[in-house]
């Protein structure tokens, strides 16, 4: 399917932004803000932002698996 590329911090910012834009857009009848709000909400909900993928960026930190075997170097 697609690789997740949004961190928890990024997700929180997107949810906050989408709620703020939805309120402002609704109160002022600015439908463009409602569309941007919906896109921001969807990207936060899906944990995937297509523009990040295009540029090869990810805000999600990758931690090494604790179960992966450690390689011992010979001296």
C-alpha positions in Angstrom: 0.0 0.0 0.0 2.0 3.0 1.2 4.7 3.6 3.8 3.7 5.8 6.8 5.7 9.0 6.8 4.1 11.3 9.4 5.3 11.4 13.1 3.0 11.8 16.1 4.1 15.5 16.4 3.3 16.1 12.8 -0.1 14.3 13.2 -1.0 16.5 16.2 -0.1 19.7 14.3 -2.2 18.5 11.3 -5.3 17.7 13.5 -5.0 21.1 15.3 -4.6 22.9 11.9 -7.5 21.1 10.4 -9.9 21.9 13.3 -8.8 25.5 13.3 -9.2 25.9 9.5 -12.6 24.2 9.6 -13.9 26.6 12.3 -12.6 29.7 10.5 -13.8 28.4 7.1 -17.2 27.6 8.4 -17.7 30.9 10.3 -16.5 33.0 7.4 -18.0 30.9 4.6 -14.6 30.4 3.0 -14.9 27.0 1.3 -11.3 26.8 0.3 -10.3 26.6 3.9 -12.8 23.8 4.5 -11.1 21.8 1.6 -7.6 22.5 3.0 -8.9 21.4 6.4 -10.3 18.1 5.0 -7.0 17.4 3.3 -5.0 18.1 6.4 -7.4 15.9 8.5 -7.1 13.0 6.0 -3.3 13.1 5.9 -3.2 13.1 9.7 -5.7 10.2 9.9 -3.9 8.1 7.2 -0.4 8.9 8.6 0.7 9.5 5.0 1.4 12.7 3.1 2.0 12.2 -0.7 4.2 15.3 -1.1 6.6 13.9 1.5 6.8 10.7 -0.6 7.5 12.7 -3.8 10.5 14.4 -2.1 11.6 11.4 -0.2 11.0 13.0 3.2 9.6 11.5 6.3 8.9 13.1 9.7 8.6 9.6 11.3 11.7 8.5 13.1 12.9 5.0 12.4 14.2 3.2 15.4 16.3 0.0 15.0 14.6 -3.1 16.1 15.6 -4.4 19.5 15.2 -7.9 18.2 17.7 -7.6 15.3 20.9 -9.6 15.9 23.9 -7.4 16.6 26.9 -8.0 14.4 30.2 -8.6 16.2 33.3 -7.2 14.4 36.4 -9.3 14.3 39.6 -7.6 15.4 
